[in-house]
Amino acid sequence: MQLTNTQRTLLEAAAKHPQKKLAVFPDNLKGGARIKVLTALLNAKLIEASIEDAGVFVATTDGLQAIGITTPSTTPTPTPAQAPRATRGGTKQAVLIELLKRPDGATLPQMTEATGWQVHTVRGAMAGALKKKLGLEITSEKQPGTDRIYRIINQAA
């Protein structure tokens, strides 16, 4: 990624900070312009949200390398594919998983009744949280005259 002067200035300032935080912003970088610069750096994975401080960003190893600084990383940058996420018990997502794990599976009306969610929310949770984030394989089957039945066919969660 080709850095703009502003992006380079922010990363250089972060490199000088003890915790690599983006703490100093130019006076002319306000509002939408600041958001645009931070979004571009986030999308390129050159910065990430601070774990300790809400609303604060820190330079990543890639961000430091982009400005020519090659220091060993003291804290590993977490990656989304490190390990499958675990589910917490007692949540609506856990209820949804239990319904889908049953041998009979579950229909959309059953899932909406059990969770209190609307149909589009149940579908979104299955596609996003269950399939993408938890890596579960969900099948659907439609028999004539009945509702579509959804099932989890692998038991990863």
DSSP file with accessible surface (Angstrom, degrees, kcal/mol):
  #  RESIDUE AA STRUCTURE BP1 BP2  ACC     N-H-->O    O-->H-N    N-H-->O    O-->H-N    TCO  KAPPA ALPHA  PHI   PSI    X-CA   Y-CA   Z-CA
    1    1 A M              0   0  132      0, 0.0     2,-0.6     0, 0.0    43,-0.0   0.000 360.0 360.0 360.0 131.8    0.0    0.0    0.0
    2    2 A Q        -     0   0  171      1,-0.0     2,-0.3     0, 0.0    64,-0.0  -0.732 360.0-139.1 -80.5 120.0    1.3    3.4   -0.9
    3    3 A L        -     0   0   13     -2,-0.6     2,-0.1    63,-0.2    -1,-0.0  -0.590   6.5-132.8 -83.0 142.7    1.1    5.6    2.2
    4    4 A T     >  -     0   0   71     -2,-0.3     4,-2.7     1,-0.1     5,-0.2  -0.405  31.5-104.6 -80.3 167.3    0.0    9.2    2.0
    5    5 A N  H  > S+     0   0  135      1,-0.2     4,-2.5     2,-0.2     5,-0.2   0.904 123.1  50.5 -59.8 -40.1    2.0   11.8    3.8
    6    6 A T  H  > S+     0   0   48      2,-0.2     4,-2.5     1,-0.2    -1,-0.2   0.924 110.5  47.9 -65.3 -45.5   -0.6   12.0    6.6
    7    7 A Q  H  > S+     0   0   10      2,-0.2     4,-2.4     1,-0.2     5,-0.2   0.922 112.8  49.1 -61.6 -42.7   -0.7    8.2    7.1
    8    8 A R  H  X S+     0   0   84     -4,-2.7     4,-2.7     1,-0.2     5,-0.2   0.927 110.4  51.1 -62.6 -43.3    3.2    8.1    7.2
    9    9 A T  H  X S+     0   0   71     -4,-2.5     4,-2.2    -5,-0.2    -2,-0.2   0.921 111.0  48.2 -60.5 -44.0    3.2   11.0    9.7
   10   10 A L  H  X S+     0   0    2     -4,-2.5     4,-2.3     1,-0.2    -1,-0.2   0.927 113.3  46.6 -63.8 -44.2    0.7    9.2   12.0
   11   11 A L  H  X S+     0   0    0     -4,-2.4     4,-2.2     2,-0.2    -2,-0.2   0.890 111.6  51.5 -67.2 -37.2    2.6    5.9   11.8
   12   12 A E  H  X S+     0   0   80     -4,-2.7     4,-1.2     2,-0.2    -1,-0.2   0.905 110.8  48.3 -65.9 -39.5    5.9    7.6   12.5
   13   13 A A  H  X S+     0   0   30     -4,-2.2     4,-0.8    -5,-0.2     3,-0.3   0.906 111.4  50.3 -66.4 -39.7    4.4    9.3   15.6
   14   14 A A  H >< S+     0   0    0     -4,-2.3     3,-0.7     1,-0.2     6,-0.3   0.881 104.4  58.3 -65.2 -37.2    3.0    6.0   16.7
   15   15 A A  H 3< S+     0   0   16     -4,-2.2    -1,-0.2     1,-0.2    -2,-0.2   0.837 105.8  50.2 -62.4 -30.1    6.4    4.3   16.3
   16   16 A K  H 3< S+     0   0  179     -4,-1.2    -1,-0.2    -3,-0.3    -2,-0.2   0.689  91.7  93.8 -81.4 -18.5    7.9    6.9   18.8
   17   17 A H  S X< S-     0   0   50     -4,-0.8     3,-1.6    -3,-0.7     5,-0.0  -0.524  82.3-127.1 -76.0 140.4    5.2    6.3   21.4
   18   18 A P  T 3  S+     0   0  107      0, 0.0    -1,-0.1     0, 0.0    -4,-0.0   0.866 111.8  34.2 -57.8 -37.2    6.1    3.7   24.0
   19   19 A Q  T 3  S-     0   0  110      2,-0.1    -4,-0.1    -3,-0.0    40,-0.1   0.238 114.0-114.4-100.3  12.1    2.9    1.6   23.4
   20   20 A K    <   +     0   0   66     -3,-1.6    39,-2.9    -6,-0.3     2,-0.2   0.798  61.0 161.7  62.1  30.1    2.9    2.4   19.6
   21   21 A K  B     -A   58   0A  35     37,-0.2     2,-1.4    -7,-0.2    37,-0.3  -0.561  49.7-122.8 -82.7 147.2   -0.4    4.4   20.1
   22   22 A L        +     0   0    8     35,-3.1    35,-0.4    -2,-0.2   -11,-0.1  -0.732  58.3 142.8 -83.8  91.0   -1.7    6.9   17.6
   23   23 A A        +     0   0   62     -2,-1.4     2,-0.5   -13,-0.2    -1,-0.2   0.651  48.6  64.1-108.1 -21.4   -1.8    9.7   20.1
   24   24 A V        +     0   0  102     -3,-0.3    -1,-0.2   -14,-0.2   -11,-0.1  -0.929  58.8 179.8-114.3 122.8   -0.7   12.7   18.0
   25   25 A F        -     0   0   44     -2,-0.5     9,-0.0    -3,-0.1     5,-0.0  -0.944  35.4-103.6-118.4 142.3   -2.9   13.9   15.1
   26   26 A P    >   -     0   0   37      0, 0.0     3,-1.8     0, 0.0   -20,-0.0  -0.292  31.3-118.5 -59.5 149.1   -2.1   16.9   12.9
   27   27 A D  T 3  S+     0   0  141      1,-0.3    -2,-0.0     3,-0.0     0, 0.0   0.801 113.4  54.2 -60.3 -30.1   -4.2   20.0   13.7
   28   28 A N  T 3  S+     0   0  136      1,-0.1     2,-0.9     5,-0.0    -1,-0.3   0.430  87.1  89.8 -87.2   3.5   -5.8   19.9   10.2
   29   29 A L    <   +     0   0   10     -3,-1.8     2,-0.3     4,-0.1    -1,-0.1  -0.785  58.7 136.9-104.2  92.7   -6.9   16.3   10.5
   30   30 A K    >>  -     0   0  141     -2,-0.9     3,-1.3     4,-0.0     4,-0.8  -0.873  51.9 -15.1-131.6 162.6  -10.4   16.5   12.0
   31   31 A G  H 3> S+     0   0   51     -2,-0.3     4,-2.1     1,-0.3     3,-0.2  -0.109 125.7   5.5  54.7-127.4  -13.8   14.9   11.5
   32   32 A G  H 3> S+     0   0   58      1,-0.2     4,-2.5     2,-0.2    -1,-0.3   0.826 129.7  56.7 -63.3 -33.9  -14.4   13.0    8.3
   33   33 A A  H <> S+     0   0   51     -3,-1.3     4,-2.2     2,-0.2    -1,-0.2   0.926 108.2  47.6 -65.3 -41.6  -10.8   13.3    7.1
   34   34 A R  H  X S+     0   0   85     -4,-0.8     4,-2.7     1,-0.2     5,-0.2   0.931 112.1  50.0 -64.7 -43.0   -9.5   11.7   10.3
   35   35 A I  H  X S+     0   0  110     -4,-2.1     4,-2.8     1,-0.2     5,-0.2   0.915 110.1  50.6 -61.4 -42.2  -12.0    8.9   10.0
   36   36 A K  H  X S+     0   0  160     -4,-2.5     4,-2.2     2,-0.2    -1,-0.2   0.919 112.0  46.3 -64.0 -43.4  -11.0    8.3    6.3
   37   37 A V  H  X S+     0   0   22     -4,-2.2     4,-2.1     2,-0.2    -2,-0.2   0.941 115.1  46.3 -64.9 -46.4   -7.3    8.1    7.2
   38   38 A L  H  X S+     0   0   17     -4,-2.7     4,-2.7     1,-0.2    -2,-0.2   0.905 111.4  52.3 -64.3 -39.6   -7.9    5.8   10.1
   39   39 A T  H  X S+     0   0   63     -4,-2.8     4,-2.9    -5,-0.2     5,-0.2   0.921 108.9  49.9 -63.0 -42.4  -10.2    3.5    8.1
   40   40 A A  H  X S+     0   0   34     -4,-2.2     4,-1.7    -5,-0.2    -1,-0.2   0.921 112.9  46.8 -63.6 -41.6   -7.7    3.2    5.3
   41   41 A L  H  <>S+     0   0    0     -4,-2.1     5,-2.8     2,-0.2     6,-1.0   0.897 113.5  48.8 -67.3 -38.7   -5.0    2.2    7.9
   42   42 A L  H ><5S+     0   0   59     -4,-2.7     3,-1.6     3,-0.2    -2,-0.2   0.930 110.1  50.5 -65.0 -46.2   -7.3   -0.2    9.6
   43   43 A N  H 3<5S+     0   0  123     -4,-2.9    -1,-0.2     1,-0.3    -2,-0.2   0.838 111.1  48.8 -62.3 -32.9   -8.3   -1.9    6.3
   44   44 A A  T 3<5S-     0   0   36     -4,-1.7    -1,-0.3    -5,-0.2    -2,-0.2   0.411 112.9-123.2 -84.8  -0.1   -4.7   -2.3    5.4
   45   45 A K  T < 5S+     0   0  136     -3,-1.6    18,-0.3     2,-0.1    17,-0.3   0.807  76.6 125.9  60.6  33.0   -4.0   -3.8    8.8
   46   46 A L  S   <S+     0   0   13     -5,-2.8    14,-2.3    -6,-0.2     2,-0.3   0.651  77.0  23.1 -90.8 -19.9   -1.4   -1.1    9.5
   47   47 A I  E     -B   59   0A   3     -6,-1.0     2,-0.3    12,-0.3    12,-0.2  -0.921  69.4-168.2-135.1 163.7   -3.2   -0.2   12.8
   48   48 A E  E     -B   58   0A  50     10,-2.2    10,-2.9    -2,-0.3     2,-0.1  -0.966  35.9 -84.2-146.9 162.6   -5.6   -1.9   15.1
   49   49 A A  E     -B   57   0A  64     -2,-0.3     8,-0.3     8,-0.2     2,-0.2  -0.419  50.6-109.8 -67.9 140.0   -7.9   -1.0   18.0
   50   50 A S        -     0   0   14      6,-3.2     6,-0.2     3,-0.4     5,-0.1  -0.478  15.5-146.9 -70.1 138.6   -6.1   -0.9   21.3
   51   51 A I  S    S+     0   0  148     -2,-0.2    -1,-0.1     1,-0.1     3,-0.1   0.872  97.1  40.5 -73.3 -36.4   -7.1   -3.7   23.7
   52   52 A E  S    S+     0   0  139      1,-0.2     2,-0.5    -3,-0.0    -1,-0.1   0.868 115.6  46.2 -80.6 -39.9   -6.7   -1.5   26.8
   53   53 A D  S >  S-     0   0   60      3,-0.1     3,-1.3     0, 0.0    -3,-0.4  -0.929  75.9-134.6-117.6 122.5   -8.2    1.8   25.6
   54   54 A A  T 3  S+     0   0  104     -2,-0.5     3,-0.1     1,-0.2    -3,-0.1  -0.452  92.6  17.2 -69.7 138.5  -11.4    2.2   23.8
   55   55 A G  T 3  S+     0   0   75      1,-0.3     2,-0.4    -2,-0.1    -1,-0.2   0.543 101.5 112.5  79.7   5.9  -11.2    4.5   20.8
   56   56 A V    <   -     0   0   42     -3,-1.3    -6,-3.2    -6,-0.2     2,-0.3  -0.898  51.4-154.0-113.1 143.3   -7.4    4.4   20.7
   57   57 A F  E     - B   0  49A  43    -35,-0.4   -35,-3.1    -2,-0.4     2,-0.3  -0.869   3.2-158.8-117.2 149.8   -5.4    2.8   17.9
   58   58 A V  E     -AB  21  48A  18    -10,-2.9   -10,-2.2    -2,-0.3   -37,-0.2  -0.930  26.6-107.0-125.2 150.6   -2.0    1.2   17.9
   59   59 A A  E     - B   0  47A  10    -39,-2.9   -12,-0.3    -2,-0.3     2,-0.1  -0.530  34.0-141.4 -74.2 138.3    0.4    0.6   15.0
   60   60 A T     >  -     0   0    9    -14,-2.3     4,-2.3    -2,-0.2     5,-0.2  -0.425  29.8 -99.9 -89.4 172.9    0.8   -3.0   14.0
   61   61 A T  H  > S+     0   0   35      1,-0.2     4,-2.5     2,-0.2     5,-0.2   0.910 127.5  52.2 -58.8 -41.2    4.0   -4.7   13.0
   62   62 A D  H  > S+     0   0   87    -17,-0.3     4,-1.9     1,-0.2    -1,-0.2   0.878 107.3  52.8 -62.6 -37.6    2.9   -4.3    9.4
   63   63 A G  H  > S+     0   0    0    -18,-0.3     4,-0.7   -17,-0.3    -2,-0.2   0.904 110.6  46.1 -65.0 -41.5    2.3   -0.6   10.0
   64   64 A L  H ><>S+     0   0    9     -4,-2.3     5,-2.8     1,-0.2     3,-0.8   0.900 111.8  51.7 -68.2 -38.2    5.8   -0.2   11.4
   65   65 A Q  H ><5S+     0   0  100     -4,-2.5     3,-1.6     1,-0.2    -2,-0.2   0.846 100.3  64.1 -66.3 -31.0    7.3   -2.1    8.5
   66   66 A A  H 3<5S+     0   0   39     -4,-1.9    -1,-0.2     1,-0.3    -2,-0.2   0.780 107.1  42.5 -64.6 -25.3    5.5    0.1    6.1
   67   67 A I  T <<5S-     0   0   23     -3,-0.8    -1,-0.3    -4,-0.7    -2,-0.2   0.239 128.1 -97.5-104.3  11.0    7.5    3.1    7.3
   68   68 A G  T < 5S+     0   0   63     -3,-1.6     2,-0.6     1,-0.3    -3,-0.2   0.624  80.3 132.5  90.2  14.5   10.8    1.1    7.4
   69   69 A I      < -     0   0   59     -5,-2.8     2,-0.6    -6,-0.1    -1,-0.3  -0.881  31.2-174.9-102.2 121.0   10.9    0.1   11.0
   70   70 A T        +     0   0  116     -2,-0.6    -9,-0.0    -3,-0.1    -5,-0.0  -0.765  21.1 150.9-117.6  83.5   11.7   -3.6   11.6
   71   71 A T        -     0   0   65     -2,-0.6     2,-0.1   -10,-0.1    -6,-0.1  -0.887  52.2-102.1-108.7 145.7   11.4   -4.3   15.3
   72   72 A P        -     0   0  119      0, 0.0     2,-0.3     0, 0.0    -2,-0.0  -0.427  42.5-109.8 -65.5 140.1   10.4   -7.6   16.7
   73   73 A S        -     0   0   61      1,-0.2   -13,-0.0    -2,-0.1    -3,-0.0  -0.526  24.8-166.6 -73.6 129.7    6.9   -7.7   17.9
   74   74 A T  S    S+     0   0  136     -2,-0.3    -1,-0.2     1,-0.2     0, 0.0   0.767  81.4  38.4 -86.2 -27.3    6.5   -7.8   21.7
   75   75 A T  S    S-     0   0   94      3,-0.0    -1,-0.2     0, 0.0     2,-0.1  -0.986  91.3-121.5-123.6 126.7    2.8   -8.7   21.5
   76   76 A P        -     0   0  111      0, 0.0    -2,-0.0     0, 0.0     0, 0.0  -0.404  24.4-121.8 -66.9 139.2    1.5  -11.0   18.8
   77   77 A T        -     0   0   51     -2,-0.1     2,-0.1     1,-0.0   -17,-0.0  -0.709  31.5-123.5 -79.4 120.5   -1.1   -9.6   16.5
   78   78 A P        -     0   0   79      0, 0.0    -1,-0.0     0, 0.0    -3,-0.0  -0.410  23.6-154.4 -67.4 142.7   -4.2  -11.8   16.8
   79   79 A T    >   -     0   0   76      1,-0.1     3,-1.6    -2,-0.1     4,-0.3  -0.914  21.5-124.8-115.7 147.5   -5.5  -13.2   13.6
   80   80 A P  T 3  S+     0   0  116      0, 0.0     3,-0.3     0, 0.0    -1,-0.1   0.784 108.1  55.0 -61.3 -25.5   -9.1  -14.3   13.0
   81   81 A A  T 3  S+     0   0   94      1,-0.2     0, 0.0     3,-0.0     0, 0.0   0.194  74.8 105.4 -96.7  19.5   -8.1  -17.8   11.9
   82   82 A Q  S <  S-     0   0  127     -3,-1.6    -1,-0.2     1,-0.2     0, 0.0   0.955  94.2 -21.4 -63.7 -52.0   -6.1  -18.6   15.1
   83   83 A A  S    S-     0   0   68     -3,-0.3    -1,-0.2    -4,-0.3     3,-0.1  -0.991  77.1 -86.6-154.8 153.8   -8.7  -20.9   16.6
   84   84 A P        -     0   0  108      0, 0.0     2,-0.1     0, 0.0    50,-0.1  -0.382  52.4-111.2 -62.0 143.6  -12.4  -21.6   16.4
   85   85 A R        -     0   0  140     48,-0.8     2,-0.3     1,-0.1     0, 0.0  -0.462  26.5-128.7 -76.2 149.8  -14.4  -19.4   18.7
   86   86 A A        -     0   0   95     -2,-0.1     2,-0.4    71,-0.1    71,-0.1  -0.654  16.9-128.2 -96.0 153.2  -16.1  -20.8   21.7
   87   87 A T        -     0   0   50     -2,-0.3     2,-0.4    47,-0.0    -1,-0.0  -0.794  15.8-129.4-101.5 146.1  -19.8  -20.2   22.5
   88   88 A R    >   -     0   0  192     -2,-0.4     3,-0.9     1,-0.1     6,-0.3  -0.743  26.8-117.3 -90.4 141.3  -21.0  -19.0   25.8
   89   89 A G  T 3  S+     0   0   72     -2,-0.4     3,-0.1     1,-0.2    -1,-0.1  -0.369  92.1  31.6 -73.5 153.8  -23.8  -20.9   27.4
   90   90 A G  T 3  S+     0   0   81      1,-0.3    -1,-0.2    -2,-0.1     2,-0.2   0.498  89.6 120.4  81.7   2.3  -27.2  -19.3   28.1
   91   91 A T  S <> S-     0   0   36     -3,-0.9     4,-2.1     1,-0.1    -1,-0.3  -0.548  76.8-113.5 -94.7 165.8  -27.0  -17.0   25.1
   92   92 A K  H  > S+     0   0  103      1,-0.2     4,-2.5     2,-0.2     5,-0.1   0.866 119.7  55.9 -65.2 -33.4  -29.5  -16.8   22.2
   93   93 A Q  H  > S+     0   0   57      2,-0.2     4,-2.4     1,-0.2    -1,-0.2   0.915 106.3  49.8 -64.5 -40.4  -26.8  -18.1   20.0
   94   94 A A  H  > S+     0   0   14     -6,-0.3     4,-2.5     2,-0.2    -2,-0.2   0.896 109.7  51.4 -64.9 -38.5  -26.3  -21.1   22.2
   95   95 A V  H  X S+     0   0   58     -4,-2.1     4,-2.3     2,-0.2    -2,-0.2   0.934 109.4  50.6 -62.0 -43.5  -30.0  -21.7   22.1
   96   96 A L  H  X S+     0   0    0     -4,-2.5     4,-2.2     1,-0.2    -2,-0.2   0.927 110.2  49.3 -61.4 -43.2  -29.9  -21.6   18.3
   97   97 A I  H  X S+     0   0    4     -4,-2.4     4,-1.8     1,-0.2    -1,-0.2   0.920 109.7  51.3 -63.5 -43.0  -27.0  -24.0   18.2
   98   98 A E  H  X S+     0   0  117     -4,-2.5     4,-0.8     1,-0.2    -1,-0.2   0.902 109.8  50.0 -63.0 -39.9  -28.8  -26.5   20.5
   99   99 A L  H >< S+     0   0   25     -4,-2.3     3,-0.7     1,-0.2    -1,-0.2   0.923 112.6  47.0 -62.3 -41.8  -31.9  -26.3   18.3
  100  100 A L  H 3< S+     0   0    0     -4,-2.2    52,-2.1     1,-0.2    -1,-0.2   0.752 105.6  59.5 -73.9 -23.9  -29.9  -27.0   15.2
  101  101 A K  H 3< S+     0   0   55     -4,-1.8    -1,-0.2    50,-0.2    -2,-0.2   0.672  81.0 107.2 -78.0 -17.7  -27.9  -29.9   16.8
  102  102 A R  S X< S-     0   0   93     -4,-0.8     3,-1.5    -3,-0.7    50,-0.2  -0.272  82.2-120.5 -60.0 147.8  -31.1  -31.9   17.4
  103  103 A P  T 3  S+     0   0  117      0, 0.0    -1,-0.1     0, 0.0    -3,-0.0   0.862 116.9  49.6 -57.1 -34.3  -31.6  -34.9   15.1
  104  104 A D  T 3  S-     0   0  124      1,-0.2    -2,-0.1    -5,-0.0    -4,-0.1   0.585 101.6-151.4 -78.7 -12.0  -34.9  -33.3   13.9
  105  105 A G    <   -     0   0    0     -3,-1.5     2,-0.3    -6,-0.1    -1,-0.2  -0.332  21.2 -84.9  71.5-156.7  -33.1  -30.0   13.3
  106  106 A A  E     -C  150   0B   1     44,-2.1    44,-3.0    -6,-0.1     2,-0.2  -0.997  24.4-135.8-151.3 148.6  -35.2  -26.8   13.5
  107  107 A T  E  >  -C  149   0B  19     -2,-0.3     4,-2.4    42,-0.2     5,-0.2  -0.602  34.8-106.9 -97.4 163.2  -37.5  -24.7   11.3
  108  108 A L  H  > S+     0   0   20     40,-0.5     4,-2.9     1,-0.2     5,-0.3   0.924 120.4  53.2 -57.6 -44.3  -37.3  -20.9   11.1
  109  109 A P  H  > S+     0   0   63      0, 0.0     4,-2.1     0, 0.0    -1,-0.2   0.910 109.8  49.1 -59.7 -37.2  -40.5  -20.5   13.1
  110  110 A Q  H  > S+     0   0   83      2,-0.2     4,-2.2     1,-0.2    -2,-0.2   0.918 113.1  46.7 -65.7 -41.4  -39.1  -22.7   15.9
  111  111 A M  H  X S+     0   0    0     -4,-2.4     4,-2.1     2,-0.2     6,-0.4   0.898 112.1  49.2 -69.8 -38.6  -35.8  -20.7   16.0
  112  112 A T  H  X S+     0   0   31     -4,-2.9     4,-2.2     1,-0.2     5,-0.3   0.894 112.7  48.4 -68.1 -36.0  -37.6  -17.3   16.0
  113  113 A E  H  < S+     0   0  169     -4,-2.1    -2,-0.2    -5,-0.3    -1,-0.2   0.918 113.4  46.8 -68.1 -42.0  -39.9  -18.4   18.8
  114  114 A A  H  < S+     0   0   53     -4,-2.2    -2,-0.2    -5,-0.2    -1,-0.2   0.854 124.6  30.2 -70.8 -34.3  -37.0  -19.8   20.9
  115  115 A T  H  < S-     0   0    7     -4,-2.1    -2,-0.2    -5,-0.2    -1,-0.2   0.699  95.0-129.2 -98.0 -24.1  -34.7  -16.7   20.5
  116  116 A G     <  +     0   0   63     -4,-2.2     2,-0.2     1,-0.3    -3,-0.1   0.570  65.3 133.1  82.2   7.6  -37.3  -13.9   20.1
  117  117 A W        -     0   0   61     -6,-0.4    -1,-0.3    -5,-0.3    -2,-0.1  -0.504  60.5-109.0 -87.9 160.9  -35.5  -12.8   17.0
  118  118 A Q     >  -     0   0  131     -2,-0.2     4,-2.0    -3,-0.1     3,-0.4  -0.428  36.9-102.5 -81.7 164.3  -37.0  -11.9   13.6
  119  119 A V  H  > S+     0   0   57      1,-0.2     4,-2.5     2,-0.2     5,-0.2   0.905 120.8  52.0 -57.5 -44.3  -36.5  -14.2   10.7
  120  120 A H  H  > S+     0   0  121      1,-0.2     4,-2.1     2,-0.2    -1,-0.2   0.850 108.4  52.6 -65.6 -29.4  -33.8  -12.1    9.0
  121  121 A T  H  > S+     0   0   54     -3,-0.4     4,-2.5     2,-0.2    -1,-0.2   0.910 108.6  49.4 -71.3 -39.8  -31.8  -12.0   12.2
  122  122 A V  H  X S+     0   0    0     -4,-2.0     4,-2.3     2,-0.2    -2,-0.2   0.941 112.6  47.6 -63.1 -46.0  -31.9  -15.8   12.6
  123  123 A R  H  X S+     0   0  128     -4,-2.5     4,-2.3     1,-0.2    -2,-0.2   0.913 112.7  49.3 -61.8 -42.2  -30.8  -16.2    9.0
  124  124 A G  H  X S+     0   0   43     -4,-2.1     4,-3.1    -5,-0.2     5,-0.5   0.899 109.8  50.9 -64.7 -39.7  -28.0  -13.7    9.5
  125  125 A A  H  <>S+     0   0   19     -4,-2.5     5,-2.6     2,-0.2     6,-0.3   0.905 110.9  49.0 -65.2 -39.4  -26.8  -15.4   12.7
  126  126 A M  I  <>S+     0   0   11     -4,-2.3     5,-1.9     3,-0.2    -2,-0.2   0.936 117.4  40.6 -65.5 -43.4  -26.7  -18.7   10.9
  127  127 A A  I  <>S+     0   0   46     -4,-2.3     5,-1.2    -5,-0.2    -2,-0.2   0.914 129.3  25.6 -72.9 -42.8  -24.7  -17.3    8.0
  128  128 A G  I  <>S+     0   0   23     -4,-3.1     5,-2.2    -5,-0.2     4,-0.5   0.967 129.7  26.9 -87.8 -67.0  -22.4  -15.0   10.0
  129  129 A A  I   >S+     0   0   22     -5,-0.5     5,-1.7    -4,-0.3    -3,-0.2   0.923 129.8  34.8 -68.7 -45.7  -21.9  -16.2   13.5
  130  130 A L  I   <S+     0   0    0     -5,-2.6     6,-2.7     3,-0.2    -3,-0.2   0.945 128.9  28.9 -79.8 -47.5  -22.5  -19.9   13.0
  131  131 A K  I  ><S+     0   0  104     -5,-1.9     4,-0.6    -6,-0.3    -3,-0.2   0.969 131.0  29.3 -78.4 -54.8  -21.0  -20.6    9.6
  132  132 A K  I  4<S+     0   0  172     -5,-1.2    -3,-0.2    -4,-0.5    -4,-0.1   0.947 130.3  30.2 -76.2 -49.7  -18.3  -18.0    9.2
  133  133 A K  I  4<S+     0   0  120     -5,-2.2   -48,-0.8     1,-0.2    -3,-0.2   0.904 131.5  31.2 -81.8 -41.9  -17.1  -17.4   12.7
  134  134 A L  T  4<S-     0   0   10     -5,-1.7    -3,-0.2    -6,-0.3    -1,-0.2   0.603  97.5-131.5 -92.5 -12.8  -17.7  -20.7   14.4
  135  135 A G     <  +     0   0   44     -4,-0.6    -4,-0.2     1,-0.2     2,-0.2   0.731  47.5 158.7  72.4  23.2  -17.1  -22.8   11.2
  136  136 A L        -     0   0    6     -6,-2.7     2,-0.7   -10,-0.1    -1,-0.2  -0.507  39.4-132.1 -79.4 146.9  -20.3  -24.9   11.6
  137  137 A E        -     0   0  108     17,-0.2    16,-2.7    -2,-0.2    17,-0.7  -0.888  26.1-171.1-101.6 117.0  -21.7  -26.6    8.6
  138  138 A I  E     -D  152   0B  18     -2,-0.7     2,-0.3    14,-0.2    14,-0.2  -0.923   2.4-167.6-113.1 130.7  -25.5  -26.0    8.3
  139  139 A T  E     -D  151   0B  51     12,-2.8    12,-2.3    -2,-0.5     2,-0.4  -0.803   5.4-153.6-111.0 158.2  -27.7  -27.8    5.9
  140  140 A S  E     -D  150   0B  58     -2,-0.3     2,-0.4    10,-0.2    10,-0.2  -0.984   7.6-170.1-131.7 145.5  -31.3  -27.1    4.9
  141  141 A E  E     -D  149   0B  77      8,-2.3     8,-3.1    -2,-0.4     2,-0.5  -0.999   6.8-157.9-137.2 133.8  -33.9  -29.5    3.6
  142  142 A K        -     0   0  108     -2,-0.4     6,-0.1     6,-0.2     5,-0.1  -0.954   6.8-170.9-118.8 117.2  -37.3  -28.7    2.2
  143  143 A Q    >   -     0   0   90     -2,-0.5     3,-1.9     4,-0.4    -2,-0.0  -0.849  40.2 -94.3 -99.8 142.7  -40.0  -31.3    2.2
  144  144 A P  T 3  S+     0   0  121      0, 0.0     3,-0.1     0, 0.0    -1,-0.1  -0.298 109.1  13.0 -57.6 133.2  -43.2  -30.6    0.2
  145  145 A G  T 3  S+     0   0   86      1,-0.2     2,-0.3    -3,-0.0    -3,-0.0   0.512 114.4  84.6  81.6   4.9  -45.9  -29.1    2.5
  146  146 A T  S <  S-     0   0   65     -3,-1.9    -1,-0.2     1,-0.0     2,-0.1  -0.861  83.3 -91.3-131.0 169.2  -43.6  -28.3    5.4
  147  147 A D        -     0   0   90     -2,-0.3    -4,-0.4     1,-0.1     2,-0.1  -0.407  54.6 -88.8 -73.3 156.8  -41.2  -25.6    6.5
  148  148 A R        -     0   0   99     -6,-0.1   -40,-0.5    -2,-0.1     2,-0.5  -0.426  42.5-141.3 -64.6 137.9  -37.5  -25.8    5.6
  149  149 A I  E     -CD 107 141B  35     -8,-3.1    -8,-2.3   -42,-0.1     2,-0.4  -0.910  12.4-159.9-110.0 128.1  -35.5  -27.7    8.2
  150  150 A Y  E     +CD 106 140B  31    -44,-3.0   -44,-2.1    -2,-0.5     2,-0.3  -0.857  13.3 176.3-107.1 141.9  -32.0  -26.5    9.2
  151  151 A R  E     - D   0 139B  57    -12,-2.3   -12,-2.8    -2,-0.4     2,-0.6  -0.993  32.0-127.2-142.4 150.2  -29.4  -28.8   10.9
  152  152 A I  E     - D   0 138B   9    -52,-2.1   -14,-0.2    -2,-0.3   -47,-0.1  -0.859  23.5-175.4 -91.7 124.8  -25.8  -28.6   12.0
  153  153 A I        +     0   0   87    -16,-2.7     2,-0.4    -2,-0.6    -1,-0.1   0.669  67.2  51.8-101.2 -15.5  -24.1  -31.6   10.4
  154  154 A N  S    S-     0   0   51    -17,-0.7     3,-0.3     1,-0.0     2,-0.3  -0.915  73.2-143.6-113.4 150.4  -20.6  -31.2   12.1
  155  155 A Q        +     0   0  115     -2,-0.4   -19,-0.1     1,-0.2   -54,-0.0  -0.280  51.1 134.6-106.2  48.3  -20.3  -30.8   15.8
  156  156 A A              0   0   68     -2,-0.3    -1,-0.2   -21,-0.1   -20,-0.1   0.774 360.0 360.0 -68.7 -27.1  -17.4  -28.3   15.9
  157  157 A A              0   0   37     -3,-0.3   -71,-0.1   -71,-0.1   -23,-0.0  -0.750 360.0 360.0-105.1 360.0  -19.1  -26.1   18.6
